[in-house]
Amino acid sequence: MSANDPHLDVINMWKNRQSVDFGYFEQVEPFAERFWNPVTTFRQWFDTLDTTELLEIACGQGRHTVLVPQGYQRIFAIDTSVDAIAIATERFKDNPKLTATLSEDGMTIPQLDSSFTAAFSYDAMVHFELMTMASYLKETGRVLKPGGKALFHHSAYDRNPTGHFTQSPHWRNYMTQDLFAHLASRAGLRIVDTVSFPWSDEIITDALTLMIKPEV
Ligand SMILES: C[S@@+](CC[C@H](N)C(=O)[O-])C[C@H]1O[C@@H](n2cnc3c(N)ncnc32)[C@H](O)[C@@H]1O
């Protein structure tokens, strides 16, 4: 862990094969029901997105990318893990509509303004620093087309504001629903719906938020 860059601490957990939690990708690969089963809020809200041009933030080795229902023209998936992106690139090689791209900074989206109809991120932003989230929300507001929606699975763990994410349940970083709403509004995004929930115990640690970039 670095004492002075918690943003990099999150990235470094999965950066390459030697990283502390790189084994997570293989471990969770078979577990996607929670996100994609038709009865889940994740799936029901996902189905409201226009996925024609879809951005995925923190795709890992592409567990969710490959489960996006057909109908998209392109999915641009980004992640900071060198080796997970290498695996995703190999995995997507027979589908020219899927691109896996290594993020240089873990904060910005190397794409033009108004270039996506939707964005999503599952099982990753729960770990991100507040300032990382501020940047990704701002970037999402920039790259979405007017009328485009974003669906982000993020932290709602409000109990350890000064702690390191590895000290909190399920490695959830500090975030509150109010702070998220504030950051989304400053990014030009309006919240359509949001729900907070426990991950696997009674403590509220997670949230799912559906946002829209209003038409001007
Ligand atoms: C728990 S894994 C989940 C990966 C994938 N979403 C999944 O569900 O299989 C968290 C992912 O977030 C990525 N990550 C960490 N910090 C990041 C950042 N600042 N920007 C983009 N990706 C990041 C990691 O490399 C890792 O792939």
The ligand as a Tripos MOL2 file, in Angstrom:
@<TRIPOS>MOLECULE
LIG
   27    29     1     0     0
SMALL
NO_CHARGES

@<TRIPOS>ATOM
      1 C1        -13.0850   -6.4120   -8.4490 C.3       1 LIG1
      2 S1        -12.4200   -6.1860  -10.0630 S.3       1 LIG1
      3 C2        -13.8920   -6.3250  -11.0710 C.3       1 LIG1
      4 C3        -13.6510   -6.4340  -12.5360 C.3       1 LIG1
      5 C4        -14.9370   -6.5710  -13.3920 C.3       1 LIG1
      6 N1        -15.7630   -5.3890  -13.3130 N.3       1 LIG1
      7 C5        -15.7210   -7.7810  -12.9660 C.2       1 LIG1
      8 O1        -16.7700   -7.6210  -12.3150 O.co2     1 LIG1
      9 O2        -15.3000   -8.9080  -13.2660 O.co2     1 LIG1
     10 C6        -12.1080   -4.4260  -10.0390 C.3       1 LIG1
     11 C7        -11.5500   -3.9000  -11.3500 C.3       1 LIG1
     12 O3        -11.3700   -2.4860  -11.2500 O.3       1 LIG1
     13 C8        -10.1820   -2.1510  -11.9730 C.3       1 LIG1
     14 N2         -9.7580   -0.8210  -11.5380 N.ar      1 LIG1
     15 C9         -9.2420   -0.4620  -10.3410 C.ar      1 LIG1
     16 N3         -9.0650    0.8690  -10.2990 N.ar      1 LIG1
     17 C10        -9.4550    1.3450  -11.5130 C.ar      1 LIG1
     18 C11        -9.5490    2.6470  -12.0800 C.ar      1 LIG1
     19 N4         -9.1840    3.7440  -11.3960 N.pl3     1 LIG1
     20 N5        -10.0150    2.7770  -13.3350 N.ar      1 LIG1
     21 C12       -10.3960    1.6770  -14.0440 C.ar      1 LIG1
     22 N6        -10.3510    0.4350  -13.5630 N.ar      1 LIG1
     23 C13        -9.9000    0.2730  -12.3050 C.ar      1 LIG1
     24 C14        -9.2480   -3.2780  -11.6360 C.3       1 LIG1
     25 O4         -8.1590   -3.3720  -12.5060 O.3       1 LIG1
     26 C15       -10.1920   -4.4670  -11.7190 C.3       1 LIG1
     27 O5        -10.2490   -4.9650  -13.0290 O.3       1 LIG1
@<TRIPOS>BOND
     1     1     2 1
     2     2     3 1
     3     2    10 1
     4     3     4 1
     5     4     5 1
     6     5     6 1
     7     5     7 1
     8     7     8 2
     9     7     9 1
    10    10    11 1
    11    11    12 1
    12    11    26 1
    13    12    13 1
    14    13    14 1
    15    13    24 1
    16    14    15 ar
    17    14    23 ar
    18    15    16 ar
    19    16    17 ar
    20    17    18 ar
    21    17    23 ar
    22    18    19 1
    23    18    20 ar
    24    20    21 ar
    25    21    22 ar
    26    22    23 ar
    27    24    25 1
    28    24    26 1
    29    26    27 1
@<TRIPOS>SUBSTRUCTURE
     1 LIG1         1 GROUP 0 **** ****
